[in-house]
């Protein structure tokens, strides 16, 4: 992954939760699922810009804390019937260190996740 930025250690991100970081010119939420996958999305819901990092992670989605829109962590798309998309960023685990990579985009594309071995 080119131009990656160290953002912290895996244990800094709670399972089924998120950690907000300021990087690459915006606020980014790094999510860790219950299955230990990592995802990185811009920290604002496409509906009313609610802070996704404060939302509840449900499987591979996060519920926006303002109006309960569900955003798919892999694609960045709002789940139906809602519509909208969030910018996605690459994320990589090196040992226990988490690195944030470049913008992937804000359209549905191959997922930018990394399965993490359970400890």
C-alpha positions in Angstrom: 0.0 0.0 0.0 1.6 3.3 -1.0 1.5 6.5 1.0 0.0 4.8 4.1 -0.3 6.6 7.4 0.2 4.9 10.8 -2.9 5.5 12.9 -2.5 3.3 15.9 -2.6 -0.3 17.2 -5.3 -2.8 16.6 -6.3 -2.9 20.2 -7.0 0.9 20.0 -10.1 -0.1 17.9 -12.8 -1.9 19.9 -14.5 -4.9 18.3 -17.8 -3.9 16.9 -16.8 -0.3 17.2 -14.7 2.5 15.7 -12.0 4.9 16.2 -12.0 8.4 14.6 -8.8 9.9 13.3 -7.9 13.0 11.4 -5.9 12.1 8.4 -5.7 12.7 4.6 -7.5 16.0 5.0 -10.7 14.8 6.7 -12.1 12.9 9.7 -12.0 9.1 9.0 -13.7 6.3 11.0 -11.7 3.1 11.3 -14.2 0.2 12.0 -13.5 -3.2 13.4 -16.2 -5.8 13.1 -17.0 -8.7 15.4 -15.3 -10.9 12.9 -12.2 -8.7 13.1 -12.4 -7.1 9.7 -11.1 -3.5 9.4 -12.8 -0.8 7.2 -12.2 2.9 6.8 -14.9 5.4 5.8 -15.1 9.2 5.9 -16.8 10.0 9.3 -20.0 11.5 8.0 -23.2 9.9 6.9 -24.4 11.0 3.4 -27.8 11.9 4.9 -27.2 14.6 7.5 -23.4 14.2 8.0 -23.8 12.4 11.3 -20.6 11.0 12.9 -20.5 7.3 11.8 -17.7 6.7 14.3 -20.4 7.1 17.0 -22.7 4.6 15.4 -23.4 1.0 16.2 -21.6 -1.6 14.1 -23.9 -4.4 13.1 -22.2 -7.2 11.1 -20.6 -5.4 8.2 -22.7 -2.2 8.5 -22.8 0.8 10.8 -26.0 2.6 11.9 -25.7 6.4 11.8 -26.5 7.7 15.3 -28.6 10.6 14.0 -31.3 8.8 11.9 -30.3 5.2 11.9 -29.3 5.0 8.2 -27.2 1.8 7.7 -24.0 2.2 5.8 -22.3 -0.8 4.3 -18.7 -0.9 5.6 -17.4 -2.6 2.5 -18.9 -0.5 -0.2 -19.7 2.8 1.6 -23.3 2.6 0.3 -26.4 3.3 2.3 -28.6 0.3 2.5 -32.0 0.5 0.9 -34.4 2.1 0.9 -31.9 5.0 1.7 -29.5 6.2 -0.9 -26.1 7.8 -0.7 -22.5 6.9 -0.4 -19.5 7.6 1.8 -15.8 7.9 0.8 -13.8 4.8 1.5 -10.1 4.4 2.3 -7.7 1.5 2.2 -6.7 0.1 5.6 -3.9 -2.4 6.3 -2.7 -4.3 9.3 1.0 -4.8 9.7 1.6 -7.0 12.8 -0.6 -5.1 15.3 -0.1 -1.7 13.7 -3.0 -0.2 11.6 -2.2 1.9 8.6 -4.6 4.1 6.6 -4.1 4.2 2.8 -5.3 6.3 0.0 -8.9 7.1 -0.9 -10.5 4.2 -2.7 -13.5 6.2 -3.9 -17.1 6.8 -3.0 -18.7 4.3 -5.4 -19.4 0.6 -4.9 -16.2 -1.2 -5.8 -14.2 -4.2 -4.5 -14.0 -4.0 -0.7 -11.1 -2.5 1.2 -11.0 -4.7 4.2 -8.5 -6.9 5.9 -9.4 -9.9 8.0 -7.4 -9.9 11.3 -6.4 -13.0 13.0 -8.2 -13.4 16.4 -5.9 -13.3 19.3 
